[in-house]
Amino acid sequence: MAPSTKPLPSESFINALQYLLRNLGLRFVAEVEGQLIGTIMAGHDGKRGYVQHLSVADSHRRKGIATQLVSLCLKLREAD
């Protein structure tokens, strides 16, 4: 039998995990009557802020939902 080997986590994986853990409170969804209509994942690296993912359902675009999601992340980040 050949010995079992497992790859060590790469530095980029570890960095990504640290980023996600540092930004736990900056992921949100928007719902209407229990239906998912928008989502955002944002964060910061200690110097800069980022919006990693932002999406709003076609049927709910142009209604300010993305603006509200981004504003929420900014407000929480500033309070941090």
PyMOL commands that set and color helices and strands:
alter all, ss='L'
color gray80, all
select helices_A, chain A and resi 11-22+58-60+65-79
alter helices_A, ss='H'
color red, helices_A
select strands_A, chain A and resi 27-32+35-44+49-56
alter strands_A, ss='S'
color yellow, strands_A
deselect
rebuild
show_as cartoon
